[in-house]
Amino acid sequence: MAWIYLAVAGLLEVVWALLMKQSHGFTRPWPSLGAIAFMIASFGLLSLAMRTLPLGTAYMVWTGVGAVGAFIVGVFVLGEPAGALRVAAAVLIVSGLALMKFASTAA
């Protein structure tokens, strides 16, 4: 169940990052309130996952899912560039996440 909490927490991190971008520096009220609400939910689920998962594993997966998810949303929703080096960096992050998941289940 901890991995499900962690996955959802990572996805919520992507949502709050997008809403924070849409808030224009917290100057627009609805995206700002949405960002804060999703932040709280994401942190809450991360804390539930950390009850059983190691700190390093949980935090790395949470930030990795958020980083790669935000990159994907940036490219496909916001029209940000997806150059070869940026895609390679995202692939490396996903590879690290897979290795961390494997390492935590093997131990």
Buried (B, 14 or more C-beta within 10 A) or exposed (E): EBBEBBBBBBBBBBBBBBBBBBBEEEEBEEBBEBBBBBBEBBBEBBEBBBEEBEEEBBBBBBBBBBBBBBBBBBBEEEEBEBEEEBEEBBEEBBEEBEEBBEEBEEE
